[in-house]
């Protein structure tokens, strides 16, 4: 009897060791598939964020944080003061309107605080004011409260693909079509039928659900994947943005713990090994915009502490990656979700599925699809879109929004879908790649000819600015661009979003104004640097400053510790 128990004990021990070895191997594969940066490690990033001390450069330190000579510091101060006067004189009413409401609009407070690196933010907020209000749009321009026209590079954060006049026409026509019904919620307006037909054709999928934002659409897509697979985890890729909700934003900015999300390396074989090996992955969530900067966050000027920003859209390699991802997801029963809230209808009429030649299981759309009004859409395979089980009637996947299928949104969407399917818009899509590749090439040729330390990278009509020499002041360029009559998104030079209706002359004007702004920036001394300065030295300098602030050993004349309010 004792020998039998001994054998059983040995078998149990061996089984436990095998299970532990398998779990350890699985954990090792997962660790290797995570990007080594903070962006790839959400929990570590949150801990790091909680420990970064707030401090601000004071006096001359603001202008000489790179140890520039005193005469360069004076040059920068004079340029800063001249720029501040220029901005205020250009848009006094627009700036005043923003100042009146900033204390009551939390979004505006956040944007103003994080437009530049935090060490400089206080001085910038106090002296460099930019308008936040506009009164009109036309073509590719915006008009502020002072009557100044500027060329729009925000793209309305992705809404404006085809030009503001196009969307205003969609909204006006859509409102007229449903005017008799009005804002009736619950019953559908007949226009929904045509929307569904067109969306299933565009997506190549079976069913559609309507929502009120792209974030909400992604939430529903992920929830459906979890429901139907019975698995617990979501895979997203390092740096990708899928809305601000807890489930897919596991790093800085989210106080909620997200242990059910794996953030893995984009375009990496180690990630495919994890997908092949693990049994708890319900879905893989892809934002195709990451082709421009794989494994990196959106390139905002608020984090532009040096010149290490990089971008390069290798479309062929990314397409190959997506197709391989598709194969692995099919093999393992993992739901592949393409988040096309930003790039849908911009890079191609059928979006990333057409552009990269890959078919998803679920696709989310938003922004531009609403014809200028708020919207979110999920298109998917029939078995994944089902929110109930016939054999278990209480086991449901609930999703319902009061404003889903709002008549005015649905009618405006229909105007967008019908008009964008016309020959004129389809011709724009057919030539878009060639046009924007040529424009980006000409942009860079101009920058090189002007001997400016700048280049641009792009993905279709989405551009980002790259800085070619080490500097701590690249974030200043956004204010010079604004002063030249270019309207930027709040992340500054990290993302220029051109609408596809930009003419050659209008694009040339953007380049001219960009070059003029860069010249003024250079003349202001902001790109002075000693030959030994490197991006790594800048990073080490900032880390040393943080440590000094934590230890209380900084000079009060140079750095001011920010106190918790």
N, C-alpha and C positions, 0 to 999 in steps of 0.2 A: 504493500500500500504506500509506504514511504517513498519507494523508488518511482511509483507512478506519479505521485505528487511532485517529486523532484523533476521528472520529465516535463510535466505540465508547467511547472515553474520556469524551466529553461525555455520552453516554447514561448511562454508569455513574455519572458525577458527579451528573447530574440525578436519577437514581433514588435515589442516596444522600441527596441533599438532600431529596427528597420523603419518604423513609423517616424521616429525622431530624425533618422538620417534623411528620409524623404522630406520631412518638414524643413530641416535645415538646408537641404539642397534647394527646395522651392524658395525659401527665404533668401538664399544667396543669389539665385537668379533674379529675384525681384529687386534686390539691392543693386545689382549690377546694371539693371535696366533703368534705374533712376539717374537723372542728370546730376553731376557732381555739384552744380551751383545751388544757391539758396532757392532759386526758382523751382528746382526739382525736389525740394524737401520742405514741404509745407510746415510741419511742426517745428523744425529747426528755424525756419524763416520767421515764424511767429515769435519764438523765443528771442531771436536776435532783435526783432523789431521792438520788443518790450524793453530791451536793454540799451538801445541807442539813445544817448542823452540829447536833449534839445539844447542847442546853443546857436548863437548868431555872431557874425562878424560885425565889429563896431569900428567906427572911424575909418582910419586909413586901411585897416585890415580888410574891409570890404573890397577895396580897390587893389590890394596888394597881397591877396591870399596865396599867390604863387611866388611870393618874394620878389616881385618886380621892383626895379629901382624907383626911387622917390619921384623922379620926373615922369616915369610912365604912370605912376599912381595919380599924379596931378592931371596928366593927359586924359586918363580914364574918368576922373571925377568931372572934368570939364565936359567931356563927351556925354556922360550920364546926365548931367544937368541940362545940357542942350537938348538931348533926346526927350527928357521929361517935359521941358517947355514945349517942344514940338508936338508931342502927343496931346498935351492939354489944350494947346491953341487950336489943334486940328479938330478936336471933338469935345468941346466943353459940356454941351448938353447931354451927350451920350454918357460921358463919364459921370456927370452929376447925378443922372438917373440911377446909375449903378450904385453910387455911394449912398443914395437915399434908401435903397432897399437891401443893400448887402447884409446889414445886421439882422434882417428878418428872413433871408433866404439862405438856408443851410447849404444848398448846392453851390451857390455863389461863393460862400465863405470857403468851402473846400477847394474849389477851383483856384481862387486867389492865393490860397496858402500853398498849393502844390504845383504852381505853374513853373517854379524854379527850385533848385536845391534848397533845402530848408535853412542852411547857414546864411543864405542871402535873402530869404523870403521877406523878412521883416522890413528891411531897408527898401526893397523893391515895392512892397505893398504901400509903403508910406509915400514913395516919390514917383514911381512909374505906373501911372494909371492908364488903363485901356477901357474902351467902351464895351458894354455888354448888351446894349440895346440897338436894334435895327428896326426900321419902319417899312422897308419895301425891298422886293427882289425883282430882278428882271434879267433874263438871259443867264449870264454867269456872274452877275454883280449883286451886291447888297448895298443898301443905302442906310446910313445911320441917322440919328435924330438931328444931326447938324447938316444933313444934306450931302455928306461925303459918300461917293461911290467907291466901293472896293471890290476887287476880284476875289471871288469866294473859293477858298481852298479847304473848307470844312466838309463839303459834300453833304451838309446837314447830317454829319456823322454816319453816312452811308445811305441815307434816304435818297439824296439827289444823284441819281444815275443819269437821267436824261434831260436835265435842265429844269429850272424852277417854273418856267412858263408852261412846260409840259404838265407838271403836277398841279399847277393852279387850274389848268383847263380840266384835268381829271376830277379835281375836287368840285369845281363848279358844275360840271356836267353830271357827276354822280349825285350831288345834292338835289339837283333838279329832277332826276329820275325817281327819287324816292320821297320827294317832298310831300306827296299825298299821304304816305304812310307815317313819316316822321320817325322819332326815336322809339319805335315799338320794339321791346325786347321779348324774346321767347319765340314767337312765330317767325318764320323765315320770309324774307322778301324773295320773289321769284328769281331775282338776279343771281341768287346763290347757286342755282342749278348750273348756270353757265360757268361760274367761277370754278365749281368742282370739276366739271368736264375739262376745262382748260388746265387746271392744276394737275390732274391725274395724267394728262397727256404730257405736260412739261416735265413732271417728276418721273414718269414711267412707273408710277406706283398706283395702288388700288383705291385708297381711301384718303380722306382729308378731315382734319379737325381745325377749327378756327379759334384763335386766342387773341389777346390784346397787346402782346409784346413778344419780341424775340426771346427774351428771358423766359417768359411763361411757356412758349412753345418748346424750348429745350427742356424745361422742367417736366413737361408732359411726355416728351419722347423718352427721357431717361426713366421716368416712372413706368411707362409701358414696357420698356425692356426688362426692368427688374421684375415686374408682374408676370410676364410671360415666360421668362427663363427660370424663375425661381431662384436666381442667384443673387449674391449680396453686393457685388462690387462693380464700380464703374472705372474704366480706364480713360484718362484724359492725357493730353500731351503737354510737356513742359512749356510754359509760357502762353498757352492758348487761353483765350477768353471766351466764355460761354454765358455771359450774364453774371449778375452780382449775387445770385442766390447761393446758399450754403453748400449745396451738393456738389458744385463744380468749381468752387473757388477756395481751395484748401490752404492757401498761403496767407501772406500779409493782407489785411483788409477784412478778414473773416474771423470773428472771435469764436465761432462755433467749431467744435472738433469734427473733422471729417475723416474718420478712420475707414470709411467704406469707399474711399476714392484712392486709386493708384495713379500717381503722376509719373509717367514714364517718358523716356527719350523719344523724340520724334525722329523718324528716318534712321532707325537703328535695329540691327538684327537681334540684339539682346532683348528688345521689346517683343519681337515676334516669338522668341523662345519662351518668354513668360506667358504669352497668349496661348501657345501650344501646350504648355505644361499645367497651368492652373485650371481648376474647375469651378472657381467662384466668380468668374468675370461674366457679367450680364451683357455689357455693351462697351464699345469703343467709340468715343466721341471725338470728332475731328473738326477743327476749324481750318478750312483751306487757306485762309489768310496767312497761316504760319509758313507757307512756302517762302514768304519774303524774309522771315527771320526765325527759322526753326529753333526751338528750345530757348526762346527768349521772350520776355514780356513785350507788350506794346512799347515802342521806343519814345517815351515821354521826356520832355525837357526837364521835368521835375527831378529826374534821376540822372541828368546829364552832368556827372561830376568830372568827367574827363572826355577823351575823344575815342573811347573804345567801342562806340556804337558800330554795329556791323549789320549788313543785310545783303542778300544776293539771291534772287529767285531763280533757282534751277528747276524750271518747270518740268523738264524731261525726267529728272531724277525723282522729283516729288510725285509725278504721275505714276512712275514705276513703283514707288513706295506704296501709294494708295491701292494700286492693283494687287500688290502682294499682301497688303493688309486685308483686302477683300477676300483673297483666297484663304488666308488663315482663319478669318472670322467665319467663313462658310464651313470650313473643316471642323471648327470647334463649337458651332452653334452659338456664336457670339453675335449680337446685333450690332451692325455697323451704322452709326448715325453721322450724317454730314450736317454740320451746323452752317447753313448758308445764309444766316441772318444778315451778315455783312456783304458777302460776295455774290449772293444770289442775284441774278439778273444784271450783274455788273460785268463779270468776266465772260459771260455767254448767256444767250437767251435761256438755255436749260441749266445754267449755272455750272458748278464745279463738276457735276456728273458728266456733262457734255465736254467741258474743257479738258478734264483729265481722263475721260474715258473709263469711268467706274460707276457702278450702280450700287446705291446704298439700300439699306433695309428701311431706314427712316430718314427723312430730310426735313429740316426746319428752315422756314423762311420768315422774313419780317421786313421792317423798314420800308424799302422802296415798293414792295408788293402792295402795300396799302394805298398806293397812288398819292402818297403824301400824308396819309392819316395813320395813326398807330395801329399796328396789326402784328399778329404772330400766326404762323400756320405750321401744322405738322402734316406731312404726306408719308404714307407708309404702306407696307404690305398688309393685306386684309387681316391675317391671323395676328399680327402685332398690334393693330389698331383697335381690336376688340377689347372692350372694357369690362367684360363679364364672362362667366363660365356657365355653359348650359347645364352642366351636371352639378354645379355648386352655386346656386343662385345668389347666395349671400356674399360670396367671394368676388368682390368687384374691384376695379381700379378707377377710383372716382376722379373726375376732372370736369369742372364746369365753371364757367365764368359768366357773371351777369351780363357783361358787355360783349360776349362772343357773338359773332354774326350780326353786329350792329348794322342796321340798314344803310347808314351813310358810309360806313367803312366798306361794306360789301359792294355798294354801287360804285364807289370810287375805285375799289380794286378791279372791278369789272372794266371800268374805263381804261385803267392801266393795262390790263391783260389784252384787251382788244386792240388798243392803239400800239402797244409794243410788238404785237404780232404783225403789224403792217409792214409793207415793203420798205418804207423809209427807215424805220428803226432797225429792221433786220439787216439792212445794208450797213448801218453803223456797227452792228455786232460783227458782221463779216469781215470788216477791215480794222477792227479795234486793235488787235494785237500788233499789226504792222504799224499803225499810226502811233501808238504809245511807245513802242520800241524805238521808232525813229525820233520821237520827241525827247525821250530820255537821253538818247545818244547826242542829239543837238544841245541839250541842256548841259551835259558834261563837257562837250567840246567848248562851249562858251566859258564855262568855269575854268577850264584848263587854259584857254587863251587869255583869260583875265588874271591868271596866276593866283587864283584864290584857293585857299586850303579846304575846298569843299567839293563833294561829288554827290550825285543822287543815285539811288537804287529804286527799282520800281517793280510792281506786279500789276500788269495792266495799267489802269489809270490811278493807281495808289502809289504814291512816291514817299520816300523817306530821305532825309538829308544825312550824309556821312561827313565826318570831320577828319581831315587828313593830317593834322599836327596836334600834339598834346596841348591841351588848354583846359583851364578851369572855368572859362567864361563863355563857352559855346552857347549856353542858354540865353545869352544876351541877344543873339541874332533874331529871335522871334519878335522882339520889340522894334528892332529896326525894320523888319518886314512889315509889321503892322503900320509903322509910320509911313511906309512907302505905298500903302493902299492895298495890302493883301490881308484878307481875313483868314485866320488860322484856327484850327480846333484847339481846345484848351491844352492839349499835350504839346503844342508848339510845332517845332520843325520835325518832329518824329513821324508825322503823317500828313501829307497833302493829299486830299481826295478830290480829284478833278472829275467834274461831270463830263459825260461823253459828248456833249454838245459844244465843248470848247473848240473854237475855230483856230486856225493856224496863227492869225494875228493876235488873238486873245492869249494864246499860249506864249507867243513871243513877248507879249507885254508882261506876262508873269515873270519870264526869264529876265527881262530888262530890269524890272523892279527888284527882283531877287539880287541881281548883280549890283545894283545901286545900293541896296541895303548892306550887302557884304562889304562893299568898298567903304561905306561909312563906318561899319564895324571895325574894319582894319585901321582906318584913319584914327579911330578912337583909342587905339592901342590895346584893344582887347585880345588880340592874337599875338602879342609879344610873348616870347618865351625864350628862356635860356637853352642853349643846345643840349644840355644834359637832362632836361626835363622829359620824363616819360609818363605814360599812363599809369604804369606800376608805381612810380614815385608819388604821383598824385594820390593814388589809392592808399599807399602807406602813410602819407601825410595826414589824410583824413582819419584813418584808424588811430594814428597817434594822438590827434586832437581829441577824438572821442574818449580815449583812455585818460588823457589829461583832465578832461572835464569830469569824468567819473571819479577821478582821484582828487579833484579840487585843486589841481596844480597849474591851472591856466592863468595867463595874465589878464586882469580885468580890462586893461586898455585894448586888448586885442579881441577877446572873445567874451561874450556875455552869455551866461548860463540861462536857459529858458526855464522858468518855473511853471509847475503845474497849476492851472487855473481851476 
